[in-house]
Amino acid sequence: MKDFSQKVKRLLKKYGNQKIMGLRIGRRPINPLIEKAFNIISGGQWDKLKKQYYYDKLFHLFLIITLDDGTIISFEKNDTVTMTENDARCSMKDVECMEFEYPVGSLTLNQLVKDPLERIGQYDYFVYDGFKSNCQMFIRSVLQTFNLYSSKVNNFVYQDIKKIIEKLPWYVAWGSKKATDISAKFKSIKGGKNKDLSDISLFVIKMFDDIDSELI
């Protein structure tokens, strides 16, 4: 899906002209089911390579935005680009949120969301690939658009897993892309709702089916 979901369009219509009074970057460990799937299809190489390159945890990244009326909105890239009103993840115990220097009131929500799309193009903005166009690359692109990406931010956001990817079997990255493509299509049908455990299981099963058919 190379367009904003109806949910994002609705939130931009409601809040898009409001100025941004604060920005935080949040991170949480990626879903353990996803890590388990990667480890299974890589024959255990995923966990071994993480330990070899000193990655205890891999993180999902997102922005937490405070608007001038006090509303808190998150902005992130999962299998689709999404926003959530009244996001309270920064209060959760497994989530870290970092304040960083931001010129208060210099941007509207519309600018933050839409200007990066103009800069990087539809494909890199909307299409998710866990190894090539993921959440941390998305956050980096958004912040770089406004010269807000500093070395401090990079240390919090960026995990270089190129060496891990290079040593994984080819079908792990392929399977990951297949799974997120299926998820994105599912969300577009279901109206952008968050996937639950049964949805993730469906994507992993489908991923295995596609890998089997590719190898036959």
N, C-alpha and C positions, 0 to 999 in steps of 0.2 A: 504494500500500500504506500504510494508516493504522494500522500496528502495528509493533512491533519484529520484526526478522527472527529466525529461529531462532538465528542466530549471536550476536546481541546478547542474546537471552534466556539462551543458554547461558553467556555471559560474566558476565551479571548474577547468575545462579545461583551461579557459581563465586566471583565476587569482590565481589558487590554490597554485602555488609556490611562490607567493609574500609574503613578510613578513608583519606582522601586526604592524603598527606604533601607533595605538591608538584604545582603546575600550571604548565605552559608553554603558550604559544600558538605554533603553528607555521604557517608560510606557505611556499608554493612557487608558481612560475609555473604558470598553468593550462595544460592539455594543448595543445600547439601545433596538434594536429589540430582541436581545437574552435575555436581562433582562426582557423584556415584556413577552416573551414566557415562561420563568421560572415562572414569577409571575402568569400568567394565569393558567398554568397547576398545580401549587401548591396551587391554591385557595387563592392567596394573601399572602401566608406564606413567600415567598421569600423576599418581601419588609419589612415585619414585623420583620423577623429574622435579616436582615441586620441592621435595626435600633436598635434592641435589643443588637446586638454585636458591635455597633458603627462603622459600615462600611457605610460611605456615598457613596463611589465609589469602585467598583472593577476594577482592571486594567489588561490589556494585556501587556505582557513584551516581549522585543526583544533586540537584540544586534545590535549596530551600529559600524561597523568596518572600520577603515581607513587604506588603504594599502599603500605600499611604493611608488606607483605612484600617490597617491592622490585620488584614487577611493574610494568612500563611498559605502559600501555594508551592507545591513541588513541581519540578520540571526535569524530565529524564528520558533516557532512551533504553527501553527494554527491547522486546521484539518489535514494539512500535514506539514512536515518540508519544509521550503521554504527560499529562498534568493532573494533579490531585489537589482539590480544595481542602483546606484545614488539615494539612498533613502534619501528623504529630510524631513522626519517626525519630526526631532528634531527642525525644524523651525516652526512647526505648533503650534498654540496657546493652543490646548488641550493636547499637548504632553510634558512630562517632560523627560529630558535626564540627566543622572548623569555620570560625569567623575569619574573614580576610578583608584587606583594605578595599573599600569601594566608595566611589564618589556619590554620596547619598542624593537620590532624586535626579540623577543625571540621565536615567533611562526609564522608559515606560515598559510595561510587560510586553506590549506588542513589539517593541524594538528588540528586546532581549530574545524573544522567540523567533521573530521573522528575519532579522538582519543576518544571522548566521546562515539561514537557508539561502539567501541571495548570494552569500560569499562562497559556500562550499558546494551548492547544487543539490538537486533533489535526491540523487542516489545516495551520496554520502550522508545526507541529513536523515533520510527516512529509512533506508534499508539497513537492517541489523545483521552483522556477522560477528560472532563472538570472538573471532581472532583477528579480524581486519577492520571492522567498523563497529566498535562496541561502545559501552557506556562511558568509559574513561576518555576515549577519543572524541566522543560527542561533547562531553563537558569541556575538554581542552579546546575544541573548535569554537564552542560558544564563547568561552572567556577570551580566547585570542582575538575574536572579532572586535572586542572592545578594549583590547590591551590590558586585560585583567589577569593574564596568566603569568604569574611570577614563579621564581624558583621555590618559594615557600609552598605555593599551590601545587606545583609539580611534584614536590616531595610527598604531598598528601594524596594526590590523584593517581600518579602514574606508576604502574607496575609493568616492567618490561619483561614480557613472557616470550619474546621472539625465540630464544634458545630452546625453550620448552616446546614451542610449536614446531620448530625445525626437527626435533627428535621424535615427535609423536607420529604414529602411523597416519598416512595421508587421509584415511577415511574418518579420523576423529574430527578434523576441521570441516570436512565435507558433511558429516553427519550432524554436526552442530548447526551448520547453515540450513540444512534440511529441516531440522527440528524447529528453529526459530521462524522459518518461512511458514511452516504449518501453523505455528502459534499465531503469527501475525494474521493469517487468513482467518483463523478461528475467531480471533478478537474482532476482526472487521464484521464478521457475521453476527457475533454476539453483542456488538455495540461497545466494544472496548472495555469489558469487565475484566478484572484481574483473574488470572488463571488460578485454580485451586489445585490440590494434589492430584485429583483425578485427571485434570487437563494435562498436567506435566507427565503423568504416566502414559496418557494417550500419545503425546508427542514422542516420548522415548520409544514406545512400542513401534510407532510409525517409522522412527529413525532406524531401528533395527531391521524392520521389514525392507526398507529401501536399500540399506547396506547389503542385505542378503541377496536381493534381486540384482544389485550392481555387480556382485562378485560371482554370480552363477554364470 
